[in-house]
């Protein structure tokens, strides 16, 4: 039994090593991975990287330019901008990971039910997905914030509701194409129920493309959170957020340009990192979509 497990695990280890080699051999993939590692590491080790608490006030040193004491200067309240940026990265990643994980799980379940279930269930779920996606995200977010109030939980709720149809539609399409495959028909002829077919055969075949999509959705969620915070309906002050830093920079751009750069560059770097990494992973695991 142990020998059989070793033989079975060997191809998986070799496939994983091959995927890592191909990822590092791709310049854009390696560059995206480096940016993602940089962003994630700065968020994890924010307590050690930040020289000052992100909410500590020092009015006498407001609008300070970058120095050895304040690497990215200070804002209009004398708060250290670098500390607020690294702590804002922690909040952005936490919101994106929680929101993407919840919407991914719910989208997987609903998409498989729509693709494998009865026709009336498919039509009902597609109607719900279309109704949700028919609202512009910002307008829907503003309506929800008015009802629930601005908070991290509200931002996560908005992202989850607007993202579930994206995952659900893709999983539904993949499930519809798989339900007529011969191995699915053979499994059903042997008496396998819908739950076994979905979670033992359909799920392992649709999870890969959806995970790649999720990696590319993380910067989208970060942008939504930053946009809501920029409009003042996201993270509540004085909690640091890239969007609130951008808002302060826009309001005081005549006094200092450093706030705009400090709030905008992390969003750009994060978007480039996750996008390049996601495209490289897509090329590795789905050769049909490989770039020329």
C-alpha positions as CSV (number, residue, x, y, z in Angstrom):
1,X,0.0,0.0,0.0
2,X,2.8,2.4,0.9
3,X,4.6,1.6,-2.4
4,X,1.4,2.4,-4.3
5,X,1.0,5.7,-2.6
6,X,4.6,6.6,-3.4
7,X,4.2,5.8,-7.1
8,X,1.0,7.8,-7.2
9,X,2.5,10.8,-5.4
10,X,5.6,10.9,-7.6
11,X,3.9,12.2,-10.8
12,X,2.2,14.9,-8.7
13,X,5.5,16.1,-7.3
14,X,7.1,16.1,-10.7
15,X,4.2,18.0,-12.2
16,X,4.4,20.6,-9.4
17,X,8.2,21.0,-9.9
18,X,7.6,21.3,-13.7
19,X,5.0,24.0,-13.2
20,X,7.3,26.0,-10.9
21,X,10.1,25.8,-13.5
22,X,7.9,27.0,-16.2
23,X,6.6,29.8,-14.0
24,X,10.1,31.0,-13.1
25,X,11.2,30.6,-16.8
26,X,8.4,33.1,-17.9
27,X,9.7,36.6,-17.4
28,X,6.3,38.1,-16.8
29,X,5.4,35.2,-14.5
30,X,8.6,35.5,-12.4
31,X,8.1,39.3,-12.3
32,X,4.5,39.0,-11.1
33,X,5.5,36.4,-8.5
34,X,8.2,38.7,-7.2
35,X,5.7,41.6,-6.9
36,X,3.1,39.4,-5.2
37,X,5.7,38.1,-2.7
38,X,6.8,41.7,-2.0
39,X,3.2,42.9,-1.4
40,X,2.3,39.9,0.8
41,X,5.5,40.1,2.8
42,X,5.1,43.8,3.5
43,X,1.5,43.2,4.7
44,X,2.5,40.2,6.9
45,X,5.5,42.0,8.5
46,X,3.9,45.4,8.7
47,X,4.4,45.5,12.5
48,X,8.2,45.2,12.0
49,X,8.5,47.4,8.8
50,X,6.4,50.3,10.1
51,X,8.5,52.8,12.1
52,X,5.5,54.4,13.7
53,X,1.9,53.5,14.5
54,X,-0.2,54.3,11.5
55,X,-2.6,56.5,13.5
56,X,0.1,58.4,15.5
57,X,-0.3,62.2,15.1
58,X,2.5,64.7,14.8
59,X,1.0,68.0,13.7
60,X,4.3,69.8,13.9
61,X,5.8,67.6,11.1
62,X,2.8,67.6,8.8
63,X,3.4,67.5,5.0
64,X,7.0,66.4,5.6
65,X,8.9,65.3,2.5
66,X,10.5,61.8,2.4
67,X,13.4,61.6,4.9
68,X,15.4,58.9,6.7
69,X,12.9,59.3,9.5
70,X,9.8,59.3,7.4
71,X,10.5,57.3,4.2
72,X,7.4,58.5,2.4
73,X,6.9,61.7,4.2
74,X,3.8,62.5,6.4
75,X,0.2,63.5,5.7
76,X,-1.8,66.6,6.8
77,X,-2.0,65.2,10.4
78,X,1.7,64.3,10.7
79,X,1.1,60.5,10.4
80,X,3.8,58.5,8.8
81,X,2.8,57.7,5.3
82,X,5.0,54.6,4.9
83,X,3.4,53.0,8.0
84,X,0.0,53.8,6.7
85,X,0.8,52.2,3.3
86,X,2.1,48.9,4.7
87,X,-0.8,48.6,7.2
88,X,-3.2,49.6,4.4
89,X,-1.7,46.7,2.3
90,X,-2.6,44.3,5.2
91,X,-6.2,45.5,5.1
92,X,-6.5,45.4,1.3
93,X,-5.1,41.8,1.2
94,X,-7.3,40.7,4.0
95,X,-10.5,42.1,2.4
96,X,-9.6,40.6,-1.0
97,X,-8.7,37.2,0.3
98,X,-11.8,36.8,2.5
99,X,-14.1,38.2,-0.2
100,X,-12.6,36.1,-3.1
101,X,-12.6,33.0,-1.0
102,X,-16.3,33.3,0.0
103,X,-17.4,34.3,-3.5
104,X,-15.3,31.4,-5.0
105,X,-16.9,28.8,-2.8
106,X,-20.5,30.0,-3.3
107,X,-19.9,30.5,-7.0
108,X,-18.6,26.9,-7.3
109,X,-21.6,25.4,-5.5
110,X,-24.2,27.5,-7.4
111,X,-22.5,27.1,-10.7
112,X,-22.3,23.3,-10.4
113,X,-25.9,23.2,-9.3
114,X,-27.0,25.3,-12.3
115,X,-25.0,23.2,-14.8
116,X,-25.9,19.8,-13.4
117,X,-29.3,20.4,-11.8
118,X,-32.8,20.6,-13.4
119,X,-33.5,23.2,-16.1
120,X,-35.8,25.3,-13.8
121,X,-33.0,25.7,-11.3
122,X,-30.5,26.7,-14.1
123,X,-33.0,29.3,-15.4
124,X,-33.6,30.7,-11.9
125,X,-29.9,31.0,-11.0
126,X,-29.1,32.6,-14.3
127,X,-31.9,35.1,-13.7
128,X,-30.5,35.9,-10.3
129,X,-27.0,36.3,-11.8
130,X,-28.2,38.6,-14.5
131,X,-30.1,40.7,-12.1
132,X,-27.1,41.2,-9.8
133,X,-24.7,41.9,-12.7
134,X,-27.2,44.4,-14.2
135,X,-26.4,46.9,-11.5
136,X,-23.2,49.0,-11.8
137,X,-20.9,47.9,-9.0
138,X,-20.4,51.5,-7.7
139,X,-24.1,52.2,-7.7
140,X,-24.8,49.0,-5.9
141,X,-22.1,49.6,-3.4
142,X,-23.3,53.1,-2.6
143,X,-26.9,51.8,-2.1
144,X,-25.6,49.0,0.3
145,X,-23.4,51.5,2.2
146,X,-26.4,53.8,2.8
147,X,-28.3,50.9,4.3
148,X,-25.6,49.1,6.2
149,X,-23.1,51.9,6.8
150,X,-19.4,52.0,5.9
151,X,-17.2,49.2,7.3
152,X,-14.9,46.4,6.2
153,X,-17.8,43.9,6.5
154,X,-19.9,46.0,4.1
155,X,-17.1,46.1,1.6
156,X,-16.7,42.3,1.8
157,X,-20.4,41.9,1.4
158,X,-20.5,44.1,-1.7
159,X,-17.6,42.2,-3.3
160,X,-19.1,38.8,-2.6
161,X,-22.5,39.6,-4.0
162,X,-21.1,41.1,-7.2
163,X,-18.4,38.4,-7.7
164,X,-20.6,35.3,-7.2
165,X,-22.2,35.5,-10.7
166,X,-18.7,35.7,-12.3
167,X,-17.6,32.4,-10.8
168,X,-21.1,30.9,-11.1
169,X,-21.3,31.5,-14.8
170,X,-17.9,30.0,-15.6
171,X,-18.4,26.9,-13.4
172,X,-21.9,26.4,-15.0
173,X,-20.4,26.5,-18.5
174,X,-17.7,24.0,-17.5
175,X,-20.2,21.8,-15.8
176,X,-22.5,21.7,-18.8
177,X,-19.7,20.7,-21.0
178,X,-18.7,17.9,-18.6
179,X,-22.0,16.4,-17.8
180,X,-22.2,14.7,-21.2
181,X,-18.7,13.2,-21.0
182,X,-18.5,9.4,-21.1
183,X,-16.9,9.0,-17.7
184,X,-19.8,11.0,-16.1
185,X,-22.4,9.0,-18.0
186,X,-20.6,5.7,-16.9
187,X,-20.6,6.9,-13.3
188,X,-24.3,7.7,-13.4
189,X,-25.1,4.3,-15.0
190,X,-23.3,2.6,-12.0
191,X,-25.7,4.3,-9.6
192,X,-23.7,7.4,-8.5
193,X,-25.8,10.2,-7.1
194,X,-25.5,13.9,-8.0
195,X,-23.5,14.7,-4.9
196,X,-20.8,12.1,-5.7
197,X,-20.7,13.1,-9.4
198,X,-20.3,16.8,-8.6
199,X,-17.8,16.6,-5.8
200,X,-15.8,13.6,-7.0
201,X,-15.7,14.2,-10.7
202,X,-16.9,17.7,-11.7
203,X,-15.2,19.7,-9.0
204,X,-11.6,18.5,-9.5
205,X,-11.9,19.3,-13.2
206,X,-13.3,22.9,-12.8
207,X,-11.4,24.0,-9.8
208,X,-8.2,24.8,-11.7
209,X,-9.5,27.4,-14.1
210,X,-11.6,29.0,-11.4
211,X,-8.6,29.3,-9.0
212,X,-6.6,31.0,-11.8
213,X,-9.5,33.4,-12.3
214,X,-9.6,34.1,-8.5
215,X,-5.9,35.0,-8.6
216,X,-6.7,37.6,-11.2
217,X,-9.7,38.9,-9.3
218,X,-7.7,39.8,-6.2
219,X,-6.5,43.1,-7.7
220,X,-10.0,43.9,-8.9
221,X,-11.3,43.5,-5.3
222,X,-8.4,45.6,-4.0
223,X,-9.3,48.3,-6.5
224,X,-13.0,48.2,-5.4
225,X,-12.0,48.5,-1.7
226,X,-9.6,51.4,-2.5
227,X,-12.3,53.1,-4.6
228,X,-14.9,52.9,-1.9
229,X,-12.4,54.2,0.7
230,X,-11.5,57.0,-1.7
231,X,-15.1,58.0,-1.9
232,X,-15.4,57.9,1.9
233,X,-17.8,54.9,2.0
234,X,-15.3,52.1,2.6
235,X,-12.9,51.7,5.5
236,X,-13.7,54.1,8.3
237,X,-11.0,56.6,9.4
238,X,-8.5,56.5,11.0
239,X,-8.0,53.0,9.8
240,X,-5.3,53.1,7.1
241,X,-6.3,52.3,3.5
242,X,-4.8,52.9,0.2
243,X,-8.0,54.6,-1.0
244,X,-8.1,56.9,2.0
245,X,-4.4,57.8,1.4
246,X,-5.3,58.7,-2.2
247,X,-8.2,60.8,-1.0
248,X,-6.0,62.7,1.4
249,X,-3.4,63.1,-1.4
250,X,-6.1,64.5,-3.8
251,X,-7.3,66.9,-1.2
252,X,-3.8,68.2,-0.4
253,X,-2.1,67.7,-3.7
254,X,-1.1,71.4,-3.8
255,X,0.8,70.9,-0.5
256,X,2.6,67.7,-1.3
257,X,2.5,65.1,-4.1
258,X,3.8,62.3,-2.0
259,X,0.5,61.2,-0.7
260,X,-0.9,60.6,-4.2
261,X,2.2,58.6,-5.1
262,X,2.1,56.6,-1.9
263,X,-1.6,55.7,-2.3
264,X,-1.5,55.0,-6.0
265,X,1.7,53.0,-6.5
266,X,0.7,50.1,-4.2
267,X,-2.5,49.6,-6.2
268,X,-0.6,49.7,-9.4
269,X,2.1,47.3,-8.2
270,X,-0.5,44.8,-6.8
271,X,-2.6,44.9,-10.0
272,X,0.5,44.2,-12.1
273,X,1.8,41.5,-9.8
274,X,-1.4,39.4,-9.6
275,X,-2.3,40.0,-13.2
276,X,1.1,38.8,-14.5
277,X,1.0,35.9,-12.1
278,X,-2.5,34.9,-13.1
279,X,-1.8,35.1,-16.8
280,X,1.3,33.0,-16.4
281,X,-0.6,30.3,-14.4
282,X,-3.3,30.3,-17.0
283,X,-0.7,29.6,-19.7
284,X,0.8,26.8,-17.7
285,X,-2.3,25.0,-16.8
286,X,-4.3,25.7,-19.9
287,X,-2.1,25.4,-23.0
288,X,-5.0,26.2,-25.3
289,X,-4.9,29.8,-24.0
290,X,-1.2,30.2,-24.1
291,X,0.2,33.5,-25.4
292,X,2.2,33.6,-28.6
